[in-house]
């Protein structure tokens, strides 16, 4: 299974940086809530940072790591995972493409102003397409079973339902996405909670050392029937009444005894599987808390709103995130100290936001600004800690002059393109240059050249140096020509001179590199 593990080890660093980005924009948003306005003059305004934070948390590395769950079970059954390498690689490719397109479009203002699903609906077709490759990867692997297990048979059905359900439920006309603008949307809560139950079952099955047979199945069958009725009601009749929402919301209570029973029967403990147990605790906490907050007479006096932010941080930041880590840990070594570190980060954020909510609801008096500052402190600690853990995983070998050439090219074009994409209007104004939206295409080309340089640090160093040099000579000459005819200002002159000089640096001295 060398190819499969090589694939996972190749994508995890990418996921780590995406996750770091999601926490970073969350920190920027927290700072903006305190009045820090520097980023408001860039693409990273408060509305955009909030949208990016939510999108990357819900659809980023956490979901991708969770999708490895069936393959962890296959590995436990001693199946060869290399047969899934190619389709799974394409699955990751399309999902990464979706994330890239979502980030770019959201940054440029294509937002839907929804609490949880803020990217353009059409991007869901990329996710659905990635699901096709995921299905192929699953089917290639399960061919090795002589007797197909029951959980695989059930999962095969769900695999075909999932892409279609995604496109239906996310549809802005008849789906449920638009229903999350105001609370309490109990049927949405029931549906989202139900998707977690089979994942917990499979993870308990993965981590138990003995044969595990789930019992008390009535406690998930009844909520499933309720959710199916709620979806049909919304599609064919229209809005649900508050009493109906109340019924569907409180059906989630059935999951508490079910999970407790499963953990007891499987002998799952905090010592044996800490990430999974913390995930289950977090899920039960937010489930019970959510049912309590569903009652208007309780929610409104305590929080004055329908969407409880601290509640969401525990649900995603602990419940779903630790669930994903319990799967990823099966393939990739995660430092033991990360669990304690992340519990501290989410704890600081949860407590500060909860106390701020109590003050806003006049339960007791506390300095809300101080609580927001503590929330910001928790986010900063999260970013710093993630950089520390990422840095410990990275290796920094001694680089040749040509590799240093590529590294500098990546920093100037790759990182530079990112900074310009995010803050060009601000930077251009400071430098006295005129900015037009067309420059975003230029930044995209710069980023592409930067990526080529990044690849060149490790492989095909001379070929990629030559390729980027040709690209720089062509674009540099065009920039100079446009400056001569007065189409662009002095910025074009500077870009053209830099590109030509950097290309000639390699072309003249390549025999010595």
C-alpha positions in Angstrom: 0.0 0.0 0.0 2.9 2.3 -0.6 1.2 4.4 -3.3 -1.9 5.0 -1.0 0.2 6.1 2.0 2.4 8.2 -0.3 -0.8 10.0 -1.6 -2.0 10.7 2.0 1.4 11.9 3.1 1.4 14.2 0.0 -2.0 15.8 0.6 -1.8 16.2 4.4 0.7 19.1 4.2 -1.7 20.8 1.8 -4.6 20.3 4.2 -2.5 21.7 7.0 -1.9 24.9 5.2 -5.6 25.2 4.1 -6.6 24.6 7.7 -4.1 27.3 8.8 -5.6 29.7 6.3 -9.1 29.0 7.7 -8.0 29.8 11.2 -6.1 32.9 10.0 -9.1 34.5 8.3 -11.1 33.6 11.5 -8.5 35.6 13.5 -8.7 38.5 11.1 -12.5 38.5 11.4 -12.2 38.5 15.2 -9.9 41.5 15.0 -12.3 43.3 12.7 -15.1 42.8 15.2 -12.9 44.7 17.6 -12.6 47.6 15.2 -9.3 46.7 13.5 -10.0 48.1 10.0 -6.7 47.6 8.1 -8.0 44.6 6.2 -11.3 46.4 5.3 -9.5 48.2 2.6 -8.5 44.9 1.0 -10.5 41.9 -0.3 -10.4 40.6 3.3 -13.3 42.7 4.6 -15.3 41.5 7.5 -18.0 39.8 5.5 -15.4 38.0 3.3 -13.2 36.8 6.2 -16.3 35.4 7.9 -17.4 33.6 4.7 -14.0 32.2 4.0 -13.6 31.0 7.6 -16.9 29.1 7.6 -16.4 27.7 4.1 -12.9 26.4 4.7 -13.9 24.9 8.1 -17.0 23.1 6.7 -15.6 22.1 3.3 -11.9 22.0 3.8 -9.5 19.5 5.2 -11.9 18.3 7.9 -14.3 16.8 5.4 -11.4 15.4 3.3 -9.9 13.6 6.3 -13.4 12.2 7.2 -13.7 10.8 3.7 -10.7 8.5 4.5 -12.9 6.6 7.1 -13.9 3.7 4.7 -10.3 3.2 3.7 -9.2 3.0 7.3 -11.7 0.2 7.7 -10.5 -1.5 4.5 -6.9 -1.3 5.9 -8.1 -2.9 9.1 -9.5 -5.7 7.0 -6.1 -6.1 5.3 -7.3 -5.0 1.9 -4.8 -3.5 -0.6 -5.6 0.2 -0.9 -3.2 0.9 -3.8 -6.1 0.0 -6.2 -7.8 3.1 -5.1 -4.8 5.4 -5.6 -5.7 6.9 -9.0 -9.5 7.6 -8.5 -8.8 8.9 -5.0 -6.1 11.2 -6.3 -8.6 12.6 -8.8 -11.1 12.9 -6.0 -8.7 15.1 -4.0 -7.8 17.0 -7.1 -11.4 18.1 -7.8 -12.1 18.8 -4.2 -9.0 21.0 -4.0 -10.2 22.7 -7.2 -13.5 23.4 -5.6 -11.8 25.0 -2.6 -9.6 27.1 -4.8 -12.6 28.3 -6.8 -14.6 28.9 -3.7 -11.9 31.0 -2.1 -11.2 33.1 -5.2 -14.9 33.7 -5.9 -15.8 34.5 -2.3 -12.8 36.9 -2.1 -14.0 38.7 -5.2 -17.4 39.2 -3.7 -19.4 36.2 -5.0 -21.2 35.5 -1.7 -24.7 34.4 -0.8 -25.0 35.9 2.7 -25.9 32.5 4.2 -24.7 31.4 7.6 -23.2 28.0 6.6 -23.1 27.7 2.8 -21.8 31.0 1.4 -20.3 29.9 -2.0 -22.0 29.9 -5.4 -24.4 27.0 -5.8 -22.9 25.9 -9.1 -19.6 24.9 -7.3 -21.5 22.0 -5.8 -21.3 20.3 -9.2 -17.6 20.1 -8.8 -18.1 18.4 -5.4 -20.6 16.0 -6.9 -18.1 15.2 -9.7 -15.4 14.5 -7.2 -17.9 12.0 -5.6 -17.8 10.0 -8.8 -14.1 9.3 -8.4 -14.7 8.6 -4.7 -17.3 5.9 -5.6 -14.9 4.4 -8.1 -12.1 4.2 -5.5 -14.5 2.5 -3.0 -15.7 0.0 -5.6 -12.2 -0.9 -6.7 -11.3 -1.7 -3.2 -14.3 -3.7 -2.1 -13.8 -6.1 -5.0 -11.2 -7.8 -2.7 -13.9 -8.9 -0.2 -14.9 -12.5 -0.6 -17.9 -11.8 1.6 -19.0 -8.1 1.5 -19.7 -6.8 5.1 -23.1 -5.3 5.8 -21.7 -1.8 6.5 -20.2 -1.9 3.0 -23.5 -2.8 1.4 -25.3 0.1 3.2 -22.4 2.5 2.4 -22.7 1.6 -1.4 -26.3 2.9 -1.3 -25.4 6.0 0.5 -22.5 6.7 -1.9 -24.9 7.0 -4.8 -27.4 9.0 -2.8 -24.9 11.5 -1.5 -24.0 13.5 -4.7 -27.7 13.8 -5.7 -28.7 14.8 -2.2 -26.0 17.4 -2.2 -27.4 19.1 -5.3 -31.0 18.9 -4.1 -30.5 20.1 -0.5 -28.1 22.9 -1.6 -30.4 24.2 -4.3 -31.4 27.8 -3.6 -35.0 27.3 -4.8 -36.2 24.1 -3.2 -33.4 23.0 -1.0 -32.9 23.6 2.7 -29.9 25.9 2.5 -31.9 29.1 2.3 -33.8 28.0 5.4 -30.8 28.6 7.7 -30.9 32.4 7.5 -33.1 32.4 10.7 -33.5 29.9 13.4 -34.3 27.5 14.7 -34.5 25.3 11.6 -34.9 22.1 13.6 -35.2 19.8 10.6 -31.8 21.0 9.4 -30.3 20.3 12.8 -31.9 16.8 12.7 -30.5 16.1 9.2 -27.0 17.4 10.0 -26.9 15.4 13.2 -28.1 12.2 11.5 -25.2 12.3 9.1 -22.8 12.1 12.1 -24.4 8.9 13.5 -23.2 6.4 10.8 -19.8 8.1 10.9 -19.6 7.5 14.7 -20.7 3.9 14.1 -18.0 3.2 11.6 -15.3 5.0 13.7 -16.3 2.9 16.8 -16.1 -0.2 14.6 -12.6 1.0 13.4 -11.2 1.6 16.8 -12.7 -1.4 18.8 -10.5 -4.4 19.1 -13.5 -6.8 19.3 -16.5 -7.5 17.1 -18.9 -4.7 17.5 -22.7 -5.2 16.9 -24.7 -2.0 17.2 -27.8 -2.2 19.3 -30.8 0.1 20.1 -31.2 0.8 16.3 -34.7 2.3 16.9 -32.9 5.4 18.3 -31.6 6.3 14.8 -34.4 4.9 12.7 -37.1 7.2 14.2 -35.0 10.4 13.6 -34.3 9.2 10.0 -38.0 8.8 9.3 -38.7 12.2 10.8 -36.0 13.9 8.7 -37.3 12.2 5.5 -40.8 13.5 6.3 -39.4 17.1 7.0 -37.6 17.2 3.6 -40.7 16.0 1.7 -42.8 18.5 3.6 -40.5 21.4 2.6 -40.4 20.3 -1.1 -44.1 19.5 -1.7 -46.0 21.6 0.8 -43.7 24.5 1.9 -42.5 26.0 5.1 -42.7 24.1 8.4 -44.6 25.4 11.4 -42.8 26.1 14.6 -44.4 23.1 16.2 -43.2 20.9 13.4 -39.7 22.3 13.8 -39.9 21.6 17.5 -40.7 18.0 16.9 -37.9 17.4 14.5 -35.3 19.3 16.6 -36.1 17.2 19.7 -35.9 14.0 17.8 -32.1 14.5 18.1 -32.3 13.6 21.8 -32.5 9.9 20.6 -28.8 10.1 19.6 -27.6 10.5 23.2 -28.5 7.1 24.6 -27.6 5.5 21.3 -24.0 6.7 21.3 -23.5 6.0 25.0 -24.7 2.5 24.5 -22.4 2.0 21.5 -19.4 3.3 23.4 -20.1 1.0 26.3 -20.6 -2.1 24.2 -17.4 -1.3 22.2 -15.4 -0.5 25.3 -14.3 2.8 23.8 -12.3 4.9 26.4 -10.5 8.2 26.5 -7.2 6.4 27.0 -7.6 4.1 24.0 -9.1 6.6 21.5 -8.9 10.1 22.9 -9.8 12.0 19.6 -12.9 9.9 19.1 -14.1 10.1 22.7 -13.7 13.9 22.8 -15.5 14.1 19.5 -18.5 12.1 20.9 -18.5 14.2 24.1 -18.5 17.4 22.1 -21.3 16.1 19.8 -23.5 15.1 22.8 -22.8 18.5 24.5 -23.8 20.6 21.5 -26.8 18.3 20.8 -28.2 18.8 24.3 -27.2 22.4 24.3 -28.8 22.9 20.9 -32.1 21.4 22.1 -32.2 23.6 25.1 -31.4 26.7 23.0 -34.2 25.7 20.6 -36.7 26.9 23.2 -37.3 30.6 22.4 -37.9 31.4 26.1 -34.4 30.2 26.9 -32.5 31.1 23.8 -33.7 34.6 23.4 -33.1 35.9 27.0 -29.7 34.3 27.0 -28.4 35.1 23.5 -30.8 37.5 21.7 -30.2 35.7 18.4 -30.9 32.4 16.6 -27.4 31.4 15.6 -25.2 30.7 18.7 -21.6 31.2 17.6 -19.9 29.5 20.6 -22.2 26.5 20.0 -21.0 26.3 16.4 -17.3 26.5 17.5 -17.6 23.4 19.7 -19.7 21.5 17.1 -17.1 22.0 14.3 -13.9 22.9 16.1 -14.1 19.9 18.5 -16.9 17.5 17.4 -16.2 17.3 13.7 -12.6 18.2 13.8 -11.6 15.6 16.3 -13.7 13.1 14.5 -11.6 13.8 11.4 -8.4 13.5 13.4 -9.4 10.1 14.8 -9.6 8.9 11.2 -6.5 10.7 9.9 -4.5 9.4 12.9 -4.9 5.9 11.4 -2.8 6.9 8.4 -0.7 9.9 9.6 1.1 10.4 12.9 -0.4 13.3 14.8 1.5 14.7 17.8 0.0 13.7 21.1 0.3 17.3 22.4 -2.0 18.5 19.7 -5.1 17.3 21.5 -4.4 19.3 24.6 -3.4 22.3 22.6 -6.5 22.4 20.5 -8.8 21.7 23.6 -7.3 24.9 25.1 -7.8 26.9 22.0 -11.5 26.0 21.5 -12.0 26.3 25.3 -10.8 29.9 25.3 -13.0 30.8 22.3 -16.1 29.0 23.6 -16.0 30.4 27.1 -15.3 34.0 26.0 -18.1 33.9 23.3 -20.5 32.3 25.7 -19.9 34.9 28.4 -20.2 37.7 25.9 -23.6 36.3 24.9 -24.8 36.3 28.5 -23.9 40.0 28.8 -25.7 40.9 25.6 -28.8 39.2 26.9 -28.5 41.1 30.3 -28.1 37.9 32.2 -25.1 39.5 34.0 -22.8 42.3 33.3 -19.4 41.6 31.8 -17.1 43.6 29.4 -18.0 42.2 26.0 -15.0 43.8 24.3 -12.7 42.0 26.8 -14.4 38.7 25.9 -13.9 39.4 22.2 -10.3 40.2 22.9 -9.9 36.9 24.6 -11.6 35.2 21.6 -9.0 36.9 19.4 -6.2 35.8 21.8 -7.4 32.2 21.4 -7.4 32.5 17.6 -3.9 33.9 17.6 -2.7 31.1 19.8 -4.3 28.7 17.4 -2.4 30.2 14.4 0.9 30.3 16.3 0.5 26.7 17.5 -0.4 25.4 14.0 2.7 27.1 12.6 4.7 25.4 15.3 3.3 21.9 14.6 3.6 22.5 10.8 7.2 23.7 11.2 8.1 20.6 13.3 6.9 18.4 10.4 8.8 20.3 7.7 12.3 19.4 6.7 14.8 22.1 5.5 17.6 20.5 3.6 20.5 22.5 2.3 19.6 24.0 -1.1 21.7 24.5 -4.2 22.0 27.9 -5.9 19.4 26.9 -8.5 17.0 25.7 -5.8 17.5 29.0 -4.0 16.7 30.7 -7.4 13.4 28.8 -7.5 12.6 29.5 -3.9 13.1 33.2 -4.4 11.0 33.0 -7.5 8.2 31.4 -5.5 8.4 34.0 -2.8 8.4 36.9 -5.2 5.8 35.6 -7.7 3.8 33.0 -5.7 3.5 34.7 -2.3 3.7 38.2 -3.9 0.7 37.3 -6.1 -1.3 36.2 -3.1 -0.5 39.4 -1.3 -1.4 41.5 -4.3 -4.6 39.5 -4.9 -5.8 40.2 -1.4 -4.6 43.8 -1.0 -3.8 45.3 -4.4 -6.2 48.3 -4.2 -4.7 49.3 -0.8 -1.1 48.8 -1.9 -1.6 50.5 -5.3 -3.1 53.5 -3.5 -0.2 53.8 -1.1 2.3 53.6 -4.0 0.3 56.0 -6.1 -0.5 53.6 -8.9 -3.9 53.2 -10.6 -5.6 49.9 -10.0 -8.1 48.1 -12.3 -9.8 44.8 -11.9 -8.0 43.4 -14.9 -4.8 43.2 -12.8 -6.3 40.1 -11.0 -5.6 38.2 -14.2 -2.0 39.3 -14.0 -1.8 38.2 -10.4 -3.2 34.8 -11.4 -0.4 34.4 -14.0 2.2 35.5 -11.4 0.8 32.9 -9.0 1.2 30.2 -11.7 4.8 31.1 -12.3 5.3 31.0 -8.6 3.9 27.5 -8.4 6.3 26.4 -11.1 9.2 27.8 -9.1 7.9 25.9 -6.0 7.9 22.7 -7.9 11.3 23.5 -9.2 12.7 23.5 -5.7 12.4 19.7 -5.6 12.4 18.4 -9.1 13.0 19.4 -12.8 15.0 22.3 -11.5 16.7 23.3 -14.9 13.6 22.6 -17.0 11.3 24.7 -14.9 13.9 27.4 -14.5 14.1 27.6 -18.3 10.3 27.4 -18.7 9.7 30.3 -16.2 12.5 32.3 -17.8 10.7 32.1 -21.2 7.4 33.1 -19.6 9.1 36.0 -17.9 10.8 37.2 -21.1 7.6 37.2 -23.0 5.4 38.9 -20.4 8.2 41.3 -19.4 8.6 42.4 -23.0 4.8 42.9 -23.4 4.7 45.0 -20.2 7.5 47.2 -21.4 5.8 47.6 -24.8 2.5 48.6 -23.2 4.4 51.1 -21.1 6.0 52.6 -24.2 2.7 53.2 -25.9 1.2 54.7 -22.7 -1.4 51.9 -22.0 -0.1 51.2 -18.5 1.7 53.3 -16.0 5.2 53.0 -14.4 4.1 49.8 -12.6 4.2 48.0 -15.9 7.8 49.2 -16.4 8.8 47.9 -13.0 7.2 44.5 -13.6 8.7 44.2 -17.1 12.2 45.1 -15.9 12.0 42.7 -13.0 10.8 39.7 -15.1 13.4 40.2 -17.8 16.2 40.7 -15.3 15.2 37.6 -13.3 15.0 35.5 -16.5 18.4 36.6 -17.7 19.9 35.8 -14.3 19.2 32.1 -15.0 19.8 32.1 -18.7 23.3 33.8 -18.4 24.5 31.8 -15.4 22.7 28.4 -15.9 26.0 26.6 -16.8 27.2 27.5 -13.3 24.1 26.4 -11.5 
